[in-house]
């Protein structure tokens, strides 16, 4: 899991950043904030079939079968948490919570799309590292 994410990280990051251009522009020019959520399911579940983006200004970005990104437009920190909880509810029914990773960051917290995206992947890689360590420890026991 971790090796696959690390191998493809640059491609994933570039795809997200390219999709954030319009949001970044509006953020810099008009101070319209946005949030980015990354969703990863350790189960072999196609997130494209589960995640339903409600608002027209939000964007779903499929990165891989079990790795996706959602951009929430015109949002503050509190609203981003509510949007993330709604997204989590959508996914949890098919992907049990212990098999689910989700992290959200906003343009309020990070001033650039690369910083936002790299933060999300850093936390995803840390999550997967801990899963692998726990799995190895369980195998030893």
N, C-alpha and C positions, 0 to 999 in steps of 0.2 A: 504494500500500500504506500508506505512512505517513499520508497525508491521510485515508484511510478510518478508520484506527485513531484518529487524533486527533478526527475528527468524531464517532465513536461511543464515545469513551473514557468519558464520563460515564455512559452507559447500561451499559456493560460493568462499570464500577467498582461502580455501584449494585447490579447483579445479583449480583456476587460478594459484596459486603458483606451483602446480604440473606440469602444462602446461608450466610454465616459466623456468623450470630447464635447458633446453638446451640453452635458451637465456641468462640466468644468468651466466651459465658456460662460454659461449663465451664472454660475457661482461667482466667477471673477468680475463679470460686468455688472450684474444686478444683485449680487449677494443672495442668490436663491440657493439654499442649502439642499444637499441630497445625502442619502445614505446608501451604503453598499453592504449587502449581506452575502456571505458565502455559505453554501450548504453542501455538506459531504455526508454520504451515508455509506458505512462500511459494508452493508449488505449490497448484494448485486441487484439493486432496484433502479429502474430508469426514472430519474427525477423529472424528466420532461413530461412524463405522464401524470405526475402528481401536482407539480407547482402550477398554480393558476394566478397570474398577475391580474389584479382587478382594475387598477386605474390605467388609462391610456398613456399617461406620462411616465409610468413605471416601465422598467424593461427587464425581461428575463434573458439571461445569457447562459446558454448551455455550453459547458466546458468539456464535459465527458458524461458518460452514462450516469454515474452516481456523484457527479460534481457539478454544481450550478452556482450561478451568481444572480442576485436580483438587485436592481437599482430602484430606490424609492426617491421620487422627485419631490421638491418643495416640502421639506421635512426638517424638523428640529430634533434634538437628542431624545426628548420624551416621545415624540411621535414615531421615531425610528424604532424605539423599543416596542411600542405597541404593534407596529407593522411586522417586526421580527417575531413577536409572539403569535400573531395571526399566521405567519408563514410557517412557524414551527408546528402549529396545530395541524396545518395541511399535511405536513410531511410525516409527523409522528405516527399517524395511523398505519402507514405502510412500512415505516422504518422505525423500529423500536428506539426509544430515547437513548439507550446505552449504545446504539449503533449510529447515532446521529451527532454530527458536529455542525454548529452554526455560530457564526460570529458576525457582528455588525459594527461598522464604523461610519462616521459621518464626516462631511466636509467641514464641520465645525471643529472636529478633533484634528484632522489632517488637512493641510492646505493644498496638497496636490494628489492627483489620481495615483501616481506611482507610489507615494508614501502610503496611501490608503490600501492599495492592493498588496503591497509588500507586507504590511502589517497583517492583513488577513491570511496570507500564505504562511507567514512566520508562525502564527498561532495554530493554523491547521497542521503544519509540520510538527509542532510541539505536541499537539494532541495525538497524532499518529505515532510519534516516537514513544509516548507513554503507553499507548496500546501495545506496541511491539515489545516493550520492556516487560509489561505485565504478562503478556503471552509467554515470553521466554521464562519468566519466573514461575509461572504456573506449570510449565512443562518440566522444570527442574524439580518442583515439589512432589 
